[in-house]
Amino acid sequence: MPVQQQRTREAGLSAGRAQRHQLVHGQHQLDVPLHHVSDCGVGMMLVRSLFACALAGILGSAYAQSSGQALFEAHCAPCHQNDGSGTVGLAPALTGEHWAVLGANSKYLPTVLLKGLAGRIEVNGQNFSGNMPSFAAQWDDTNLAAIAQYVRGLQGNTTVSNTPQEWADLRQSTGSPPQTRLMRLGLLGAK
């Protein structure tokens, strides 16, 4: 074999090894050049690729299920606590009797996340006067839906959910933190 062909073959084998290493160690590289496939052994490359895809699918599902919790713990729990019990004087509880009513309304929680909430509210006999910011600019509907489902789970409510179209419609609708407060008061029958 001429020297140039030998070097080309060795370079192809080295690139194939690097790509296999990336697949095994979670670094997905989908643009595998076809000229490397013959050097790496098509059967083994196919088996490894299928395994990596299956593993990514399994891990992707687990990530999707836990992403609401991870987002909540990173961004919401500093005020509302990991268990949703709230912080006296700062952030109300996201669990309790009031959520039996609020959580039954499929639009309330998405409205709070998308539009924010401001003004005086009472939760479990405690008064809160503050501002829950809107997260519409920071997160897409998928992340907001994951957080909402996690919060609903804290409340023991796994039956209410929103479709992607409902999130999109709510995002496009008008609203403001004070309007969300009025919605809350209307749902709870408060004055």
N, C-alpha and C positions, 0 to 999 in steps of 0.2 A: 504494500500500500504506500503510495507517495506520501511524503512528509506533510504536505498541505492538507490532504484528505484526512490523515491521522489527527492533525491538530483540530480540524473542523469537527471530527467525530468526538474527540475528547471534550471540546467546548460544549457540544450538544449534550453529552452525558453529564457534565458538570452542571449545566443549566437545568437538566431534568432532575438531578438530585436536589438542587436548591428549591425547585418547585414542589417536589414531594415533601421536603422539609417544611415548607410554608403551609402546605395542606395539612400535614399531621399536627403542626403546632398552632393551628387556628388562623394562620395568615392566608386567607383565600386569594388565589391569583387565578382568575378565570381566563386570562388571555394566554393559554399555553400554545406556543407555536407548534404547528403540525409536524414540522421536520424533526422536532424533539421526541414526538410520540414513538416513532419507530425505533429510536435509540434506547428508549426507556423500557420498552416492553409494553405493548398495547394492553395486554390482559391485566397486568399489575397496575398500570396507570388507571385503567377503568375501574378496577376494584377500589383503589384508594380514593378516586374521585367520587364514586358512589357513596363510600363510607363517609367522606367529608361532607357531602351534601345531606346525607341522612342525619349526621350529627348536628349540622347547622340547623336543620329543620327542628330537631328535638330541642336544642338549646334556644332556638328562636321562639318556640312556643313557651318555654319556661320563662324566657325573658319578657315576653309580652304579658304573661300572667303576673310577673313580679314587678313590672315596670311601674305600675300604678303605686305600689307600695314604696318602691325606691324613690320615685318622684315626690310622693307625699312626705316620706321621712326626710328627704333633703330640703324641701322647700316649704312645707306646711307645718311639719312637726315642731320646728323651733317656736312657733306660737301656739299651735293647737295640741301639741304633745303627740307622741307616737300612737297612743291609744285613742286620740281624739277627745281627751278629757278637758282640754282647754287650759288656759292660764289665767288665774284670777286677775281681774283688772286689765287684762291685755287682749285675750282672745277667747271667745265663748267655746263651750263644748260642742263637738260635732256629733254627740250622742245624747240620748235622753228622750224624755217624753215629747218634747217639741218636734223631734225629728220623725216621730210617727206620722205627723201631719205634713211637715215640710218634705220629708223623703218620699211621701206618696205622690207628690206632684212631680212629674217627670221633668218639668222645665225649671224648677227652682234651683237646684244645685248647678246645672250648666249655666244658668243666668248669673249666679254669684261668681262662678269662675270666669265667665266671659265679660261681664259688665261691672263686677265689683259690688260692694255693699258699704254704705256709709250712713252714719247717724246712730241715734240711740236705739238699742234693742235690749230686751230682757231675756235672759236665758237661765233657767233653773233658779229663779229668784235673785239673780245678780244682774246689775245694769252694766252695759257696755256702751261706750260712745267712742267710736273710732272709725277706721276706714280699712276695709278689706279691699286690696287693690284688684283690678282686673288683670287677668293673665292672658288675655287674648293676643297681645302683641308678643309675648314671650314664648307661648307654646302653640303648637298646631292642635287640631281637633282630636287627633289620635291620642296625644299625651293627656289632653284635658279629659277625654273619655276614660282613660286608664285611671286617672286620679279620682274621677267621679265614682267609678265602679269600686275602687278601693274604699272610699269614704262610705259608700252605701253598704259595703261589707262590714265596716266597723259598726254600722247601725243595725246590722242583721237583716238588711234589705238586699236580697239578691235577685229580686224579681223585676225591679224597675231598671230600665236601661234606655239609652237613646241611640237612634240610628245615626249613621254618618250624615244623612241628609238633615236630620233634626239639628245636629250641631252646626252644620253649615247655615241653616235658616236662622238659628238663634244668633250666630255670629254676625249675620247681615242685618239683623233687626236693630232698631234703635233701642237705646237703653242707657242707664247711668247708675252709679252706685245709689243715689237717693231713690231712684225708681225701683231698684231691687228691694230696698228697705220697705217701700210701699207694698210691693208684691208680698213680701214676708208678712207684714202686718195683716194684709187681706187674707192670707192663707191661715194665719193663726187666730183670726177674728179679734185682733187687738185694736185698740183705738190709737 
